[in-house]
Amino acid sequence: MSNFKFIVVLFLTIIFSTTSRGFQKERLDSLEQVFQNQSLSDSLRFLAIQQLTFSMIFSEGEKAKLKIQEVLKTAEKEVGKTRIYYEILQNLGIYYDVNQQTDSSLIIFSEILGESQRQGWKVLEQRAFNNLGMNRLNSSDYRAAIDYFSKSLEISRNDPNAQEANFVHSISNLGLANQELELYDQAIKYHLEALEIRERLNDPNGIAISSANLGICYRLMGEETRAEQYYQQAIENAKIAGNKVLFHRVHDNLGALYIGQKNYEKGLLMLNIALDSSDGFTPDPKMELSIVSNASAAFIEIGQTEKALEFANRGLRVLEENPELINYALTLKNTLAKIYFRKGDFEKGNAFLEEYQELNKKVFSEETARLLTDLQVKYDLEKKENQIALQTAELQEKNATLQRNYFAFAALGLLILLIVGTFVFYQNRNKRKQELLVKDRELKVKEAYIQASLESQEQERRRMAQDLHDGFGQYISALRMYVSQLKSDQAKEELKTELVNRTDSVLDEMSREISNVVYDLMPATLIRFGLIAALEDLAHRINAGQKVNLQIDAKNLPERLDELTEINLFRICQEWINNVLKYAQAKHIMLTVLQDDGQAQLQIKDDGNGFDVRVFQHSKRNGWKNITTRTELLNGKLRLFTQEGQQGTELLVNFPFVHRAN
């Protein structure tokens, strides 16, 4: 699953401690009872409903929005637009941002920031800056996001009474900003710091968020074992906290990780959980597109074409309803091209391949443009971090000389960072160009394979026509002559008897000729009894000539394989054995087919004359092209071991094995 960036964008703005049991139904009911108890103070009642509605955002969907709006009306009526009202309004902004309604959330968070600054509500001001940063991060406005997070953290660090729970969110979100800018080492530093605080606070929802982001960073850095550990930790804590959004999103990420490792069984299990709506959760369109695209790509990799098409069509429906998600459809378009090529529908396959190429160019151009902006943003990020570090140093040290030295080193570091960043940018751009060239070459090779297949079919049709014309033409002429003589009144009885015998003989020859032509087209044994029976029949025909001995050995195979797999394997064997019979002067051929732990292998060894491998690799004939094309259709790898002047040749075809009955 190429071209992925699974960024978990979540919020933690309400400050309260959680128990290891998380937001379970009993706790939610208890919070509702506190709110309904009119004998309690307004601050206690609305704090309870604030916590309740916050937890509902991640588990109750639209119901959470309606509940928040209802509570806002009650708060305005009972206590007016006081701090309590804006604390609850904050939850409505979070709901909109979680559900990607960034414009609505931006208006709410800006209103809360303005009012908190006018009233001097420092804690609420700090949270408002943090939420505005998340809003801008969701909109890919990294410069503004970094500025808001830094202001939020600055307010907390300048407050001697600030609690860890007040600023942990800003630390975590600065990690997200670094993560988006691909500064993974820096991002991991922030996420680990946030995780340590959240573990001390016994906050399963926060632990789940930090663990998920650490999993993303480690996966993008190629450390997949660590990534898997953090993903599992995120899933466990999201379940405890009742955070359904994160629970399903991390299953998608973990599924993509397993599929990338070719562990399709585990990967598809994770994706199935991600799509499961039995817990009442429905993924947003972007998440659904990601899940079904990953599932479709996995099924085509293991050869389940129809299942892959089912998920791919679901992805197309999501895309039709949400055309703004087109940039996230690269995996889907590429998989659809593979599906239709596998099904033999080259017209549709080429159409989706062209869509994939155009979309890839578009995304690449947009990413290139973004890199230019990100370079400056990375510079600003380092600048903000150094400013925060400087403020901390000012509180601890008042030495002016030390401050001047710090500025000098910081400026030098920023200059080096800018130079290194510029160098890395151009390196990455050149690397991307090379990758595009490689992909272009791969597509041209695939086109050549398809052309070779078509040419082979045409050549086969011409050969069949020639065989029918040359072979049956002479038989028909002979039959006509015999019948003509039989009709003659002058023919003697002895001659007629001889003519009938000759006619019988010609009909026998024609029957054998028809049998050979039909066998070349499609052996009946292959269709009725499967690959092994067809190979044994082929061996019987070859061994009947007593010039070459062909042995068949099948190990750990079911009685029948997938029909396309059987046909492709038989044609590879038939084509290669014909080559051996024509050119190798072999006396013995050993054909072995086996499978073990999801991988299958076809091996054909002979004791004939070796040759230079380049003779086949650069040949313009269709035989070798047919073999390589059918190996591609099996999603396999082809290797040939031989050498000119030495005896013996070995052909190996390895491919993924998935048992499906015809």
C-alpha positions as CSV (number, residue, x, y, z in Angstrom):
1,M,0.0,0.0,0.0
2,S,2.0,2.8,-1.3
3,N,1.7,6.7,-0.8
4,F,0.2,6.5,2.7
5,K,0.2,9.0,5.6
6,F,-2.0,7.9,8.4
7,I,-2.1,10.9,10.7
8,V,-4.3,10.6,13.7
9,V,-6.0,14.0,14.4
10,L,-7.7,13.9,17.8
11,F,-8.4,16.4,20.6
12,L,-7.9,16.5,24.3
13,T,-9.0,19.8,25.7
14,I,-11.1,19.0,28.7
15,I,-8.9,18.6,31.8
16,F,-10.0,15.8,34.0
17,S,-8.5,12.5,35.4
18,T,-9.8,9.1,34.2
19,T,-9.9,5.7,35.8
20,S,-8.5,2.5,34.3
21,R,-12.1,1.6,33.5
22,G,-12.4,4.5,31.0
23,F,-15.6,6.1,29.9
24,Q,-17.9,3.1,30.4
25,K,-21.6,3.4,30.4
26,E,-21.9,3.4,34.2
27,R,-19.6,6.5,34.4
28,L,-21.6,8.3,31.7
29,D,-24.8,7.6,33.5
30,S,-23.3,8.9,36.8
31,L,-22.2,12.2,35.1
32,E,-25.8,12.6,33.7
33,Q,-27.2,12.1,37.2
34,V,-24.8,14.8,38.6
35,F,-26.0,17.2,35.9
36,Q,-29.7,16.6,36.6
37,N,-29.2,17.1,40.4
38,Q,-30.4,20.6,40.9
39,S,-29.3,20.7,44.5
40,L,-25.6,20.8,43.5
41,S,-23.8,23.9,42.5
42,D,-23.9,25.1,38.8
43,S,-20.1,24.7,38.4
44,L,-20.2,21.1,39.6
45,R,-23.2,20.2,37.4
46,F,-21.9,21.8,34.2
47,L,-18.4,20.3,34.8
48,A,-20.0,16.9,34.8
49,I,-22.0,17.5,31.6
50,Q,-18.9,19.0,30.0
51,Q,-17.0,15.7,30.7
52,L,-20.0,13.6,29.5
53,T,-20.4,15.5,26.2
54,F,-16.7,15.4,25.5
55,S,-16.6,11.6,25.9
56,M,-19.7,11.3,23.6
57,I,-17.8,13.0,20.8
58,F,-15.7,9.9,20.2
59,S,-18.4,7.3,20.7
60,E,-21.9,8.7,20.0
61,G,-21.4,10.7,16.7
62,E,-24.4,12.9,15.8
63,K,-26.0,12.2,19.2
64,A,-23.1,14.0,20.8
65,K,-23.7,17.1,18.7
66,L,-27.4,17.3,19.6
67,K,-26.6,16.8,23.3
68,I,-24.0,19.6,23.3
69,Q,-26.4,22.0,21.6
70,E,-29.1,21.1,24.1
71,V,-26.8,21.7,27.1
72,L,-25.6,25.0,25.6
73,K,-29.2,26.3,25.5
74,T,-29.6,25.2,29.2
75,A,-26.4,26.9,30.2
76,E,-27.2,30.2,28.5
77,K,-30.6,30.2,30.2
78,E,-29.4,29.2,33.7
79,V,-26.0,30.9,34.0
80,G,-25.7,33.1,30.9
81,K,-22.6,33.3,28.7
82,T,-20.2,32.8,31.5
83,R,-17.0,30.8,31.5
84,I,-19.1,27.6,32.0
85,Y,-21.0,28.3,28.7
86,Y,-17.7,28.7,26.8
87,E,-16.2,25.5,28.3
88,I,-19.2,23.6,26.8
89,L,-19.1,25.5,23.6
90,Q,-15.5,24.3,23.3
91,N,-16.8,20.7,23.0
92,L,-19.0,21.7,20.0
93,G,-16.0,23.1,18.3
94,I,-14.1,19.8,18.9
95,Y,-17.1,17.8,17.5
96,Y,-17.0,19.8,14.3
97,D,-13.2,19.4,13.9
98,V,-13.2,15.7,14.6
99,N,-15.9,15.4,11.9
100,Q,-13.8,17.5,9.4
101,Q,-16.1,20.6,9.5
102,T,-13.1,22.8,10.0
103,D,-14.7,26.1,9.1
104,S,-17.4,25.7,11.7
105,S,-14.9,24.8,14.4
106,L,-12.6,27.7,13.5
107,I,-15.4,30.2,14.1
108,I,-16.2,28.6,17.5
109,F,-12.5,28.4,18.7
110,S,-11.8,32.0,17.6
111,E,-14.9,33.2,19.5
112,I,-13.7,31.3,22.7
113,L,-10.2,32.8,22.3
114,G,-11.5,36.4,22.0
115,E,-13.8,36.1,25.0
116,S,-11.2,34.3,27.2
117,Q,-8.6,37.1,26.4
118,R,-11.2,39.8,27.3
119,Q,-12.1,38.1,30.6
120,G,-8.6,37.0,31.5
121,W,-9.4,33.3,31.6
122,K,-5.8,32.0,31.1
123,V,-6.6,28.3,31.2
124,L,-9.4,28.6,28.7
125,E,-7.2,30.9,26.5
126,Q,-4.5,28.2,26.5
127,R,-7.0,25.5,25.5
128,A,-8.4,27.8,22.8
129,F,-4.9,28.3,21.3
130,N,-4.4,24.5,21.4
131,N,-7.7,23.8,19.6
132,L,-7.0,26.5,17.0
133,G,-3.7,24.8,16.3
134,M,-5.4,21.5,15.8
135,N,-7.9,23.1,13.5
136,R,-5.1,24.6,11.4
137,L,-3.2,21.4,11.4
138,N,-6.2,19.6,10.0
139,S,-6.3,22.2,7.2
140,S,-2.5,21.7,6.5
141,D,-1.8,25.3,7.6
142,Y,1.4,24.2,9.4
143,R,2.7,27.7,10.0
144,A,-0.4,28.8,11.9
145,A,-0.7,25.5,13.7
146,I,2.8,25.7,15.1
147,D,2.2,29.3,16.1
148,Y,-0.9,28.4,18.0
149,F,0.6,25.4,19.7
150,S,3.6,27.4,20.8
151,K,1.5,30.1,22.3
152,S,-0.6,27.5,24.2
153,L,2.6,25.9,25.6
154,E,4.1,29.3,26.4
155,I,1.0,30.3,28.5
156,S,1.3,27.1,30.5
157,R,5.0,27.3,31.1
158,N,4.7,30.9,32.3
159,D,2.1,29.8,34.8
160,P,3.9,28.5,38.0
161,N,0.6,26.9,39.0
162,A,0.1,25.0,35.7
163,Q,-0.7,21.3,36.0
164,E,0.7,18.7,33.6
165,A,-2.8,18.1,32.3
166,N,-2.9,21.7,31.2
167,F,-0.1,21.5,28.7
168,V,0.3,17.9,27.7
169,H,-2.0,18.4,24.8
170,S,0.2,21.2,23.4
171,I,3.2,18.9,23.7
172,S,1.4,16.1,21.9
173,N,0.2,18.4,19.1
174,L,3.6,19.8,18.5
175,G,4.6,16.2,17.9
176,L,1.8,16.0,15.4
177,A,3.1,19.1,13.6
178,N,6.6,17.6,13.4
179,Q,5.0,14.4,12.2
180,E,3.2,16.1,9.4
181,L,6.5,17.8,8.4
182,E,8.3,14.4,8.4
183,L,10.6,15.4,11.2
184,Y,10.0,12.1,12.9
185,D,12.9,12.1,15.4
186,Q,11.6,15.4,16.8
187,A,7.9,14.1,16.6
188,I,8.8,11.0,18.6
189,K,10.5,13.1,21.3
190,Y,7.3,15.1,21.8
191,H,5.0,12.0,21.7
192,L,7.1,10.1,24.2
193,E,7.1,13.1,26.6
194,A,3.2,13.3,26.2
195,L,2.8,9.6,26.7
196,E,4.8,9.6,29.9
197,I,2.6,12.4,31.3
198,R,-0.6,10.7,30.3
199,E,0.5,7.4,31.9
200,R,1.1,9.3,35.1
201,L,-2.4,10.8,34.8
202,N,-3.8,7.3,34.1
203,D,-5.6,8.7,31.0
204,P,-6.4,5.8,28.6
205,N,-7.7,8.1,25.9
206,G,-4.5,10.2,25.9
207,I,-2.4,7.1,26.1
208,A,-4.2,5.7,23.0
209,I,-3.6,9.0,21.1
210,S,0.1,9.2,21.9
211,S,0.6,5.4,21.2
212,A,-1.1,5.7,17.8
213,N,1.0,8.6,16.7
214,L,4.2,6.8,17.9
215,G,3.1,3.8,15.8
216,I,2.7,6.1,12.8
217,C,6.1,7.7,13.2
218,Y,8.0,4.4,13.7
219,R,6.2,2.8,10.7
220,L,7.1,5.8,8.4
221,M,10.7,5.4,9.7
222,G,10.7,1.7,8.8
223,E,10.8,0.4,12.4
224,E,7.7,-1.9,11.9
225,T,8.1,-4.0,15.1
226,R,8.0,-0.9,17.3
227,A,5.1,0.5,15.2
228,E,3.1,-2.7,15.8
229,Q,3.7,-2.6,19.5
230,Y,2.4,1.0,19.8
231,Y,-0.6,0.3,17.5
232,Q,-1.6,-2.6,19.8
233,Q,-1.2,-0.4,22.9
234,A,-3.3,2.3,21.2
235,I,-6.1,-0.2,20.4
236,E,-6.3,-1.5,23.9
237,N,-6.5,2.0,25.5
238,A,-8.9,3.3,22.8
239,K,-11.2,0.4,23.7
240,I,-10.9,1.2,27.5
241,A,-11.6,4.9,26.8
242,G,-14.5,4.2,24.4
243,N,-12.8,6.2,21.7
244,K,-14.4,4.4,18.7
245,V,-12.9,6.8,16.1
246,L,-9.4,6.0,17.2
247,F,-10.2,2.3,17.7
248,H,-11.3,1.9,14.1
249,R,-8.6,4.2,12.6
250,V,-5.7,2.3,14.3
251,H,-7.1,-1.0,13.0
252,D,-6.9,0.4,9.5
253,N,-3.3,1.5,10.1
254,L,-2.3,-1.8,11.6
255,G,-4.0,-3.7,8.8
256,A,-1.9,-1.6,6.2
257,L,1.3,-2.4,8.2
258,Y,0.6,-6.2,8.1
259,I,-0.3,-6.1,4.4
260,G,2.9,-4.3,3.7
261,Q,4.7,-7.2,5.4
262,K,2.6,-9.6,3.1
263,N,0.9,-11.0,6.2
264,Y,-2.5,-10.9,4.4
265,E,-4.4,-12.9,6.9
266,K,-3.7,-10.6,9.8
267,G,-4.0,-7.5,7.6
268,L,-7.4,-8.4,6.3
269,L,-8.6,-9.3,9.9
270,M,-7.6,-5.8,11.1
271,L,-9.3,-4.1,8.1
272,N,-12.5,-6.2,8.8
273,I,-12.5,-4.9,12.4
274,A,-12.0,-1.3,11.1
275,L,-15.1,-1.7,8.8
276,D,-17.2,-3.5,11.4
277,S,-20.1,-1.3,12.4
278,S,-21.6,-3.6,15.1
279,D,-20.4,-1.2,17.8
280,G,-22.5,1.6,16.3
281,F,-19.5,3.4,14.7
282,T,-19.6,4.5,11.0
283,P,-16.3,5.6,9.5
284,D,-16.1,9.0,7.8
285,P,-15.6,8.8,4.0
286,K,-11.9,9.4,4.1
287,M,-11.4,6.5,6.6
288,E,-13.7,4.2,4.6
289,L,-11.9,5.0,1.4
290,S,-8.6,4.1,3.1
291,I,-9.9,0.8,4.5
292,V,-11.6,-0.5,1.4
293,S,-8.6,0.5,-0.8
294,N,-6.2,-1.4,1.5
295,A,-8.5,-4.4,1.5
296,S,-8.9,-4.4,-2.3
297,A,-5.1,-4.2,-2.7
298,A,-4.6,-7.1,-0.3
299,F,-7.1,-9.3,-2.1
300,I,-5.6,-8.7,-5.5
301,E,-2.2,-9.5,-4.1
302,I,-3.4,-13.0,-3.0
303,G,-5.3,-13.6,-6.2
304,Q,-8.9,-13.2,-5.0
305,T,-9.9,-11.0,-7.9
306,E,-13.7,-10.9,-7.4
307,K,-13.3,-10.0,-3.7
308,A,-10.8,-7.3,-4.6
309,L,-13.3,-5.9,-7.1
310,E,-16.1,-5.9,-4.5
311,F,-14.1,-3.6,-2.2
312,A,-12.8,-1.5,-5.1
313,N,-16.3,-0.8,-6.2
314,R,-17.2,0.3,-2.7
315,G,-14.3,2.7,-2.8
316,L,-15.5,4.1,-6.1
317,R,-18.9,4.8,-4.5
318,V,-17.2,6.7,-1.7
319,L,-15.2,8.7,-4.2
320,E,-18.4,9.5,-6.3
321,E,-20.1,10.9,-3.2
322,N,-16.9,12.7,-2.0
323,P,-14.9,13.8,-5.1
324,E,-12.7,16.0,-2.9
325,L,-11.0,12.8,-1.7
326,I,-9.5,12.1,-5.1
327,N,-6.0,12.7,-3.9
328,Y,-6.4,9.7,-1.5
329,A,-7.4,7.3,-4.3
330,L,-4.0,6.4,-5.7
331,T,-4.1,2.9,-4.1
332,L,-7.7,2.4,-5.4
333,K,-6.9,3.4,-9.0
334,N,-3.8,1.2,-9.2
335,T,-5.6,-1.8,-7.7
336,L,-8.5,-1.4,-10.2
337,A,-6.1,-1.4,-13.1
338,K,-4.6,-4.7,-11.7
339,I,-8.0,-6.2,-11.2
340,Y,-9.2,-5.6,-14.8
341,F,-5.8,-6.7,-16.3
342,R,-6.2,-9.9,-14.2
343,K,-9.7,-10.4,-15.5
344,G,-8.5,-9.9,-19.1
345,D,-10.4,-6.7,-19.6
346,F,-7.5,-4.7,-21.0
347,E,-9.6,-1.7,-22.0
348,K,-10.8,-1.0,-18.5
349,G,-7.4,-1.9,-17.1
350,N,-5.7,0.6,-19.3
351,A,-8.3,3.2,-18.5
352,F,-7.7,2.9,-14.7
353,L,-4.0,2.7,-15.3
354,E,-4.2,6.1,-17.1
355,E,-6.3,7.6,-14.3
356,Y,-3.6,6.3,-11.8
357,Q,-0.8,7.9,-13.8
358,E,-2.6,11.2,-14.1
359,L,-3.5,11.3,-10.4
360,N,0.1,10.3,-9.5
361,K,1.5,13.2,-11.5
362,K,-1.1,15.6,-9.9
363,V,-0.3,14.4,-6.3
364,F,3.4,14.5,-7.0
365,S,3.1,18.1,-8.3
366,E,1.1,19.2,-5.3
367,E,3.6,17.5,-2.9
368,T,6.5,19.2,-4.6
369,A,4.8,22.6,-4.2
370,R,4.1,21.8,-0.5
371,L,7.7,20.8,0.1
372,L,8.7,24.3,-0.9
373,T,6.4,25.7,1.8
374,D,7.3,23.0,4.3
375,L,10.9,24.0,4.1
376,Q,10.1,27.4,5.4
377,V,7.7,26.0,8.0
378,K,10.4,23.6,9.3
379,Y,12.6,26.7,9.7
380,D,9.8,28.4,11.6
381,L,9.2,25.3,13.8
382,E,12.9,25.2,14.9
383,K,12.7,29.0,15.5
384,K,9.6,28.5,17.8
385,E,11.2,25.7,19.7
386,N,14.4,27.7,20.3
387,Q,12.2,30.6,21.5
388,I,10.5,28.3,24.0
389,A,13.9,27.0,25.1
390,L,15.1,30.6,25.4
391,Q,12.2,31.6,27.6
392,T,12.9,28.6,29.9
393,A,16.5,29.6,30.1
394,E,15.6,33.2,31.0
395,L,13.6,31.9,34.0
396,Q,16.6,29.9,35.2
397,E,19.5,32.0,34.2
398,K,19.8,35.8,34.1
399,N,23.3,35.9,32.7
400,A,23.2,38.2,29.6
401,T,26.5,36.8,28.2
402,L,25.1,33.3,28.2
403,Q,22.0,34.6,26.4
404,R,24.0,36.2,23.7
405,N,26.0,33.0,23.2
406,Y,22.8,31.0,23.0
407,F,21.4,33.3,20.3
408,A,24.7,33.0,18.3
409,F,24.6,29.2,18.4
410,A,20.9,29.1,17.7
411,A,21.4,31.3,14.6
412,L,24.2,29.1,13.4
413,G,22.0,26.0,14.0
414,L,19.1,27.5,12.0
415,L,21.5,28.4,9.2
416,I,22.8,24.8,9.1
417,L,19.2,23.5,9.3
418,L,18.2,25.7,6.3
419,I,21.2,24.5,4.3
420,V,20.6,20.8,5.2
421,G,16.9,21.2,4.5
422,T,17.5,22.7,1.1
423,F,19.9,19.9,0.3
424,V,17.5,17.2,1.5
425,F,14.6,18.8,-0.5
426,Y,16.5,18.6,-3.8
427,Q,17.7,15.1,-3.0
428,N,14.1,14.0,-2.4
429,R,13.0,15.7,-5.5
430,N,15.6,13.9,-7.6
431,K,14.7,10.7,-5.9
432,R,11.0,11.1,-6.8
433,K,12.0,11.8,-10.4
434,Q,13.9,8.6,-10.5
435,E,11.0,6.7,-8.9
436,L,8.7,8.1,-11.6
437,L,11.1,7.0,-14.3
438,V,11.3,3.5,-12.9
439,K,7.5,3.3,-12.7
440,D,7.3,4.5,-16.3
441,R,9.7,1.8,-17.4
442,E,7.6,-0.8,-15.5
443,L,4.5,0.3,-17.3
444,K,6.2,0.0,-20.6
445,V,7.4,-3.5,-19.8
446,K,3.8,-4.5,-18.8
447,E,2.6,-3.1,-22.1
448,A,5.2,-5.2,-23.9
449,Y,3.9,-8.2,-22.0
450,I,0.4,-7.6,-23.1
451,Q,1.4,-7.0,-26.7
452,A,3.4,-10.3,-26.6
453,S,0.4,-12.1,-25.3
454,L,-1.8,-10.7,-28.2
455,E,0.9,-11.5,-30.8
456,S,1.1,-15.1,-29.3
457,Q,-2.7,-15.5,-29.7
458,E,-2.6,-14.3,-33.3
459,Q,0.3,-16.6,-34.0
460,E,-1.6,-19.5,-32.5
461,R,-4.7,-18.7,-34.6
462,R,-2.5,-18.7,-37.8
463,R,-0.9,-22.0,-36.8
464,M,-4.3,-23.6,-36.1
465,A,-5.6,-22.3,-39.5
466,Q,-2.6,-23.7,-41.3
467,D,-2.9,-27.1,-39.5
468,L,-6.6,-27.4,-40.3
469,H,-6.0,-26.4,-43.9
470,D,-2.9,-28.6,-44.5
471,G,-4.0,-31.6,-42.4
472,F,-7.7,-31.9,-43.0
473,G,-7.5,-30.7,-46.6
474,Q,-5.7,-33.8,-47.8
475,Y,-7.9,-36.1,-45.8
476,I,-11.1,-34.5,-47.3
477,S,-9.6,-34.8,-50.8
478,A,-8.9,-38.5,-50.3
479,L,-12.4,-39.1,-48.9
480,R,-13.9,-37.4,-51.9
481,M,-11.9,-39.6,-54.3
482,Y,-12.9,-42.8,-52.5
483,V,-16.6,-41.9,-52.3
484,S,-16.5,-41.0,-56.0
485,Q,-15.1,-44.5,-56.9
486,L,-17.6,-46.2,-54.6
487,K,-20.4,-44.4,-56.5
488,S,-19.1,-45.8,-59.8
489,D,-21.0,-48.7,-61.2
490,Q,-17.9,-50.0,-62.9
491,A,-16.0,-50.6,-59.6
492,K,-15.7,-54.3,-58.7
493,E,-16.8,-55.6,-55.3
494,E,-13.2,-56.3,-54.3
495,L,-12.2,-52.7,-55.1
496,K,-15.2,-51.4,-53.1
497,T,-14.2,-53.4,-50.1
498,E,-10.7,-51.9,-50.3
499,L,-12.1,-48.4,-50.7
500,V,-14.2,-48.8,-47.6
501,N,-11.2,-49.9,-45.6
502,R,-9.2,-46.9,-46.9
503,T,-12.1,-44.6,-46.0
504,D,-12.2,-46.1,-42.5
505,S,-8.4,-45.5,-42.1
506,V,-8.7,-41.9,-43.3
507,L,-11.5,-41.2,-40.8
508,D,-9.3,-42.7,-38.0
509,E,-6.4,-40.3,-39.0
510,M,-8.8,-37.4,-39.0
511,S,-10.1,-38.3,-35.5
512,R,-6.5,-38.4,-34.2
513,E,-5.7,-35.0,-35.9
514,I,-8.9,-33.4,-34.4
515,S,-7.9,-34.8,-31.0
516,N,-4.4,-33.2,-31.3
517,V,-5.8,-29.8,-32.3
518,V,-8.3,-29.8,-29.5
519,Y,-5.5,-30.8,-27.0
520,D,-3.4,-27.9,-28.2
521,L,-6.3,-25.5,-27.7
522,M,-7.3,-26.7,-24.2
523,P,-6.7,-30.2,-22.9
524,A,-9.9,-31.7,-21.7
525,T,-8.0,-33.4,-18.9
526,L,-7.0,-29.9,-17.5
527,I,-10.6,-28.7,-17.5
528,R,-12.2,-31.9,-16.0
529,F,-9.5,-33.2,-13.6
530,G,-7.1,-30.3,-13.0
531,L,-3.4,-29.4,-13.4
532,I,-1.7,-32.6,-12.1
533,A,-3.9,-34.9,-14.3
534,A,-3.2,-32.7,-17.3
535,L,0.6,-32.7,-16.6
536,E,0.5,-36.5,-16.3
537,D,-1.4,-36.8,-19.6
538,L,1.3,-34.5,-21.2
539,A,4.0,-36.8,-19.8
540,H,2.2,-39.9,-21.2
541,R,2.1,-38.3,-24.7
542,I,5.8,-37.3,-24.6
543,N,7.0,-40.6,-23.1
544,A,5.1,-42.6,-25.7
545,G,7.8,-41.5,-28.2
546,Q,10.5,-43.2,-26.1
547,K,13.0,-40.4,-26.9
548,V,12.6,-38.3,-23.7
549,N,11.4,-39.4,-20.3
550,L,9.2,-36.7,-18.5
551,Q,8.4,-37.3,-14.8
552,I,5.8,-35.4,-12.8
553,D,6.1,-34.8,-9.0
554,A,3.3,-32.9,-7.1
555,K,3.7,-32.2,-3.4
556,N,1.3,-30.8,-0.8
557,L,-1.2,-29.6,-3.5
558,P,-5.0,-29.9,-3.3
559,E,-6.8,-31.8,-6.0
560,R,-7.9,-28.6,-7.8
561,L,-6.5,-25.1,-8.0
562,D,-8.0,-21.8,-9.1
563,E,-8.9,-22.2,-12.9
564,L,-6.6,-19.3,-14.1
565,T,-3.7,-20.6,-12.0
566,E,-4.1,-24.1,-13.5
567,I,-4.2,-22.7,-17.1
568,N,-1.2,-20.4,-16.6
569,L,0.9,-23.1,-15.0
570,F,0.0,-25.7,-17.6
571,R,0.9,-23.2,-20.5
572,I,4.2,-22.3,-18.8
573,C,5.0,-26.1,-18.6
574,Q,3.9,-26.8,-22.1
575,E,5.9,-23.9,-23.6
576,W,9.1,-24.6,-21.7
577,I,9.0,-28.4,-22.3
578,N,8.5,-27.8,-26.1
579,N,11.6,-25.6,-26.0
580,V,13.5,-28.4,-24.3
581,L,12.3,-31.0,-26.8
582,K,13.3,-28.8,-29.8
583,Y,16.7,-27.5,-28.7
584,A,18.2,-29.2,-25.6
585,Q,18.6,-32.8,-26.8
586,A,17.6,-33.9,-23.3
587,K,17.0,-37.5,-22.3
588,H,15.3,-36.8,-19.0
589,I,13.0,-34.0,-17.7
590,M,11.8,-33.6,-14.1
591,L,8.8,-31.4,-13.4
592,T,8.0,-30.6,-9.7
593,V,5.0,-28.6,-8.4
594,L,4.8,-27.9,-4.6
595,Q,3.5,-25.5,-2.0
596,D,4.4,-24.7,1.5
597,D,3.1,-22.0,3.9
598,G,1.3,-19.9,1.3
599,Q,4.1,-20.0,-1.3
600,A,4.1,-22.3,-4.4
601,Q,6.9,-23.3,-6.7
602,L,7.1,-24.8,-10.2
603,Q,10.5,-26.4,-11.1
604,I,11.4,-27.9,-14.5
605,K,14.9,-29.5,-14.7
606,D,16.4,-31.3,-17.7
607,D,19.8,-32.9,-18.5
608,G,20.1,-31.3,-22.0
609,N,22.5,-28.7,-23.4
610,G,22.9,-25.5,-21.5
611,F,22.8,-22.1,-23.2
612,D,23.4,-18.4,-22.7
613,V,20.4,-17.0,-20.8
614,R,20.5,-13.8,-22.8
615,V,19.4,-15.7,-25.9
616,F,15.9,-15.9,-24.4
617,Q,15.9,-12.6,-22.6
618,H,16.7,-10.7,-25.8
619,S,14.7,-13.0,-28.1
620,K,12.0,-11.5,-30.3
621,R,10.1,-14.8,-30.3
622,N,6.8,-15.1,-28.3
623,G,7.6,-18.3,-26.4
624,W,9.7,-16.7,-23.7
625,K,7.4,-13.6,-23.6
626,N,4.4,-15.9,-23.0
627,I,6.2,-17.5,-20.1
628,T,7.1,-14.2,-18.5
629,T,3.6,-12.8,-19.1
630,R,1.9,-15.8,-17.5
631,T,4.3,-15.5,-14.5
632,E,3.2,-11.9,-14.1
633,L,-0.4,-13.0,-14.1
634,L,0.4,-15.4,-11.3
635,N,2.1,-12.4,-9.4
636,G,5.2,-14.6,-9.4
637,K,8.9,-14.4,-9.9
638,L,10.7,-16.2,-12.8
639,R,14.3,-17.4,-12.6
640,L,16.4,-19.4,-15.2
641,F,19.6,-21.3,-14.3
642,T,21.8,-22.5,-17.2
643,Q,25.1,-21.8,-18.8
644,E,26.5,-22.3,-22.3
645,G,28.8,-25.3,-22.6
646,Q,27.4,-27.0,-19.5
647,Q,24.8,-29.8,-19.2
648,G,21.4,-29.2,-17.6
649,T,18.9,-26.3,-17.3
650,E,16.5,-25.4,-14.5
651,L,13.4,-23.1,-14.7
652,L,11.9,-21.8,-11.4
653,V,8.6,-20.0,-11.0
654,N,7.7,-18.9,-7.4
655,F,4.2,-17.4,-6.7
656,P,1.8,-16.8,-3.8
657,F,-0.5,-19.8,-3.2
658,V,-4.1,-19.3,-2.0
659,H,-6.3,-22.5,-2.1
660,R,-9.7,-21.8,-3.7
661,A,-11.8,-24.6,-5.2
662,N,-13.0,-24.1,-8.8
